[in-house]
């Protein structure tokens, strides 16, 4: 394999990190929207109650592992397209 030839995993990692800033922006927007929608509920909570809104972005290697598990074999088949989740 020549140095200029990249694996499918390398291409998926590159795509992940290219998309990461947009994913973070969307995550922040969704959290803000959810918190805004919960304002009517949260103002009626008792002192000891609270609403916790949490979110996460799947780590790159965890996302790759997830794609691998969905493949028929544990390695990527270069002949078949890979669905990015």
N, C-alpha and C positions, 0 to 999 in steps of 0.2 A: 504494500500500500504506500503510495507516494505521500510525502508530507502535506501536499496541497489537498489531498483527498480527505474529506471529513466524514465522520461517522454520522449516522442518523441521530444518535444521542447528542453529538456536538451541535448539529443543526437545531435540534429541539431545545437544547440549552440556550443557544443564541436567540431563538425566537422567544423563549421564556423571558430572558432579560431585556429584550427589545420591548416586550409588552408590559413588563413590570411597572413602569411609571404610570401607564394608563390604567392598569389594574388597581394600583394604589389610589389613584384619583377617583375612580368609580367606587371603590370601597369607602373612601371618605364621604363621598356624596350620598351613598346609600345609608351609611350610619347617621348622617345629618338628617336625612329624610325620615328615617325610622324614629329618631329621637324627637323630631318635630311632631310626628304623628302621635307620639306617646305623651305629649305634654298634657292633654286633657285628663289622661289617666293618672299621670304622675302627680298632678296637683291635688288629687283626691286621696293620695296614699297616706296612711298613718305614719307617724314619726319613725317607727321601726321598720317600715317597708321601703323598698327601693326597687327600681327597675334597672337591670344591668343589660346594656347592649354591648355585645362583644362580636368581633369578627376576626377572621384570619385569612391570610393568603398562603396557600399551600407552598411549601419550599420546593425549589427546583428538583432536587433529587427525589423527593417524595412524589412529585408529579410524574417524573420519569418512571419510578417504580410502579405507579398506578397504571401507566400506559403499558408497561411490560406485562403486568398481571393480566391485562385484557388481550394480550397477544396469545396466539396458540402455543408458541414456544417462548421460553424465557429470554430469548435474544430477538432483536429486531430483524425482520426479513426485509432485505433491501429491495426485493421485488414487489412488495406490497406497500401501498400508502399507509401512513400512520396517522391516526386521528389524534389531534392535540386536544387535551381536555383542559 
